[in-house]
């Protein structure tokens, strides 16, 4: 296909995407190289302030968590966070029902 034909057939970049999923879907099916002439330089600062807290676990408990996480195909950190969120929701619902 000639370059001119390719340029005529390409979709235009949407001015705005309604969600990250919509932007992802667009770029999953389009090549940025085809749109390079439509890009502009952008400068911005990112100030990510993620807070992490670390808790000690018994060695055997940690090994069990790692095994379960591996079987579920998730990280140990993700599994522990999900379990703790579930426990907190359960505790909160018990407090409300009292």
N, C-alpha and C positions, 0 to 999 in steps of 0.2 A: 504494500500500500504506500502511495506517495505521501510525503509529509503534509502537503496541502490538503489531501483527502482526510488524513488523520485529524488535522486541526479542525476541519469543517464538522467532523462527526463527534468531537468530544463535548461532553456536557459542560456547561459553565459551572463554576464553583458557586454554591449557594451563598448569598450574602450573609445569612445567619443560619445556624443549625439550632433546632429547638432542644436538642439534648446531646450529650456526649455520645450516646448510642447512634444517633443520626449521623453525626460527624464520622464516627468510626465506620459505619456502614458505607458512607460515601468513599472514604479513603481506602477501605478494603477492596473496593472495586475500581479505583482510579489510581493512576500513577502520578505522583507529584512532579516527576520529570516532565510530564506533558503540560503542566501548569506553571512551570518555573517562571515563565515570563509574566505571570499574573501575581507573583508574590512580591511583597515589600519587606524590607528589614524591620524587625521589631526589637525593641529593647524593653526589658522589664526586670524587676527584682522579685525574687521569691523569698519569703521569710517563713520557712516551715519550722514550727515549734512543736514538734511531737514530743510528748512526755511519755516516758516509759518508766514503769515501776517493776522492780524485780523482787520475787518472793522465793524463798527457799522451799524446796520440796525434798521429801525423803527420797533416797536413791531408788528404792524399789518402786515407789509410786511414779517417779519420773520415767523409769523403764516401761512400766505398764502403759503410761500415757503415750509414750513414743510408739509402742507397738500398736495400740488402738488407732492412733493418728495415721500411721503407715497403712494400716488396713483400710482406713476410710479415704486415703489419698489426700490428706490435708496435713498441714504442719502441726506440730505439737502446740505451738503458740495459738494457732487458730482454734484447735480443739478445746484447749483450756479456756480461751475467751468465750467460746460458745457455751460451754458447760457452766461457766460462772454467770453468764448473762441469764441462762435458764434458771439457775438457782436463785439469783436475785429477783427475777420476776415471780418465782414461786413464793419467796419470802415476802415480797411486797403484797402479793395477793392475800397471803395469810394475815398480814397486818391490817389490811383494809377490811377483811371479813370479821375481824374481832369486834 
